[in-house]
Structures are given as C-alpha cells and as structure tokens.
Amino acid sequence: MNQVEKVGLAMSEFVVGDIVVLTAGSMRMAVEAVDGDQIACLWCHEGLIGRDSFSKVLLKKWEHREEDR
C-alpha cells in the first residue's frame, strides 16, 4: 500500500469522537457526526461553541506528539 492509499484509508475512517484538524491547519475539532463524505465537527474557541460540516478530504486526524526532552 503506497502513501496515497494509506492517507485515503485513514480519511475514510472518521468516527464520532475523533479529534481532527483541517489539512490546511486549524484548531482541534471533535467529530460530531459522519454522513457519507460530510463530517460534522464541533469546537470551542474563547468560550464560544462552533459547529460546521466539512468534506472528509479537508480533514485529517489530529495526532498527539510528545515533546522531545
């Protein structure tokens, strides 16, 4: 499996509760619902709750990376 296939597979596996970001960069968002290619997301910014839906090709799962010490 090449890198493009791996990315495509990972993008198709969004489930409710996943933490995602826009591929172009954004704050972390929680997946609220999955409807085909549309992913409904929820986030909080400065005490305000935001909601919107994005095409799954615009999102990637957020990965926690521990700082090197």
Secondary structure, DSSP 8 states (H G I E B T S, - for coil): --HHHHHHHHHTT--TT-EEEETT----EEEEEEETTEEEEEEEETTEEEEEEEEGGGEEE--------
